[in-house]
């Protein structure tokens, strides 16, 4: 960005007042101005794709200033105007203002990721009079404008890569895969970004290429869960001050330092470009989840923080990914992830309620630039060791209102009712995209007894609930085959049982009842027949008695 120096010469009475009593001038400004006197109403890339226009409503007084509003550009890691004399644009100080300036796309001064602050000049320094605000339509510059490809059904599965044939036979439409930062950095693939070269591990990336291309090539919608594992050789990827913890599986992304921001942005851009669908050898990612179950720092560790500072730090990183993804593929969808603890297990240091996260994330975005974010949710049974979720209200944790400690399949409409509130809708006024990306039902109870019939019934009931709910786009079941590590913890989630004599290796042995239910559940000719057995287990006469707006009601006898 070209540095434009602010003029220090004032005219008329304003100049005279400044020259006579500079100290009083500064003191007055400090008392008068605050960062909520101007509101950035919009910050958008223009149709020419080369410029940005910021529109502002202003109530900051002219007294104590040079009579000009300045728009100052900040990087995501910057939070102060101290020492700044440059600006992106300026306008006369009035009730409203519009600033237009160059986007500088694909240069070292690219402003797509920047935030902007309205400020006044008191004769010696900038004083911010607005909250920072980001560009909210990065999709405008995307080369890939293809529409989002909605599968015919919501049926998804966490699959075993060596059992793709079985997944295709099952008719899987949605699938998720994890991508971890600490696994993809290395040598072999060079990527140029902003004048720097970043290096990715050939074998790791090829593995993702093979997986994603195989899945998307068969018409499956691929959801990528982006995770930040600890990597001693890449400390800039870890949020500053974070200590390695034996209790943490993954860590907060770092966009709080110049090095962390640049590296995270480059990696996000690399992934968005590689998996934009243009190369069938790489494949297409359509849904992107940034982090996992962020209401529990076990999966997104940064250390003890109050809710607002935690969500702000996360949203700063989320926005970098969002901008990289949407500026590459305009109609990809970007989500954050929550477990089922809606108002439960909260200490406001390391654990937060899902409702708190939703409200805080949305509130910050309203101030700093709203995005088309979506919600990835995990409505496991409560407890997870019992598949029959329909009696989970006995725990006292399941209520049919927004204050429910837990939201899972028992009260799933409570989640979608909450998200359907006007205050939480997307910038276009729609209920935000919701996907269920990790949940399952055990086929063995805590005593080790086989409850695979109940497992299959639970899946049938839960799938019908999701399929009949217009606000949920996908249901990815965990998992295709039992994982021995989970089985030893009392969780046999698979459509297939596994060989428990192979250590932690996942080796399928036999199909369970749930396999056939999964296969038939989205087929008009067979769905009700294959789920008939479940009614007596659940204790119902008709699915429409317990499933709101049951999709197949017209076929019921």
Helices and strands as residue ranges (DSSP letters): H 12-20, H 22-32, E 38-45, E 51-58, E 68-74, E 89-92, E 96-102, E 115-121, E 126-128, E 133-134, G 138-141, E 155-157, G 161-163, H 164-170, E 174-180, H 181-184, E 188-193, E 196-201, H 202-216, E 221-227, G 235-237, H 258-274, E 287-290, G 297-299, H 307-326, E 333-338, H 354-368, E 373-377, G 389-395, G 409-411, H 412-419, G 422-424, E 434-439, H 452-467, E 472-477, H 484-487, E 496-498, E 508-511, H 513-520, H 527-530, H 532-538, G 543-545, G 553-555
